[in-house]
């Protein structure tokens, strides 16, 4: 019977879980079953999700936890890691997308942790899995595997940072995203009579999007008002010059910004 390796992750990071599942099962010649709850191969259609998770967690010979700044804030990740520790099976925390072993919160920080792109530690992980199986340690070329992880991190963190910036803008003034939606894409446009107070609230988020290459912006004060403009209070006002990229446009259309 195959040994089960339980891979704990959040649904948003399921693609990374699949990368690990496919590679480990291939390199260990299908001697293991890597359980990834977001992968249809791990939970066939019709199976109860929670029942399948509980069953695989119970029979797991080792646990791999994918830890990111987002996932470590989810109680389920800590619960699954704790279950591995309680079972006294090898539990490995793999850090990715902006978190390091030193930045892990307790109790995750007390477990064996390493960066997802640390080739030496990934090979050590292979040794742990091999010891669970009682098999020899595979020695594949892991260059492509590491590249796949890096590509996932690049795309995932980019999307995460874009949404974070847009959410901050939306929180500061719910009208701004709707205003951006109506602007031409890929060419400079000017938004007149923006108050400096609003610009200061969203400046950090605009710069974050600018650093990612999703927009260009500048603001020039053109006057001062002692009467509130658009409910934003008095003070300086001016023109906001913007160039919105086509890539950013699709995020602006998301329902959460309605």
Buried (B, 14 or more C-beta within 10 A) or exposed (E): EEBBBBBBBBEBBBBBBBBBBBBBBEBBEEBBBBBBBBBEEBBEEEEEEEEBBEBBBEEBBBBBBBBBBBBBEBEEBBEBBBBBBEBEBBBBBBBBBBBEBEBBEEEBBEBBBBBBBBEEBBBBBBEBBBEBBEBEBBEEEBEEBBEBBEEBBEEBBBEBBBBEBBBBBBEBBEEBBEBBBEBEBEEEBEBEEBBBBBBEBBBEBBEBBBEBEBBBBBBEBEEEBEEEBEEBEEBBBBBBBBBBBEBBBEBBEEEEBE
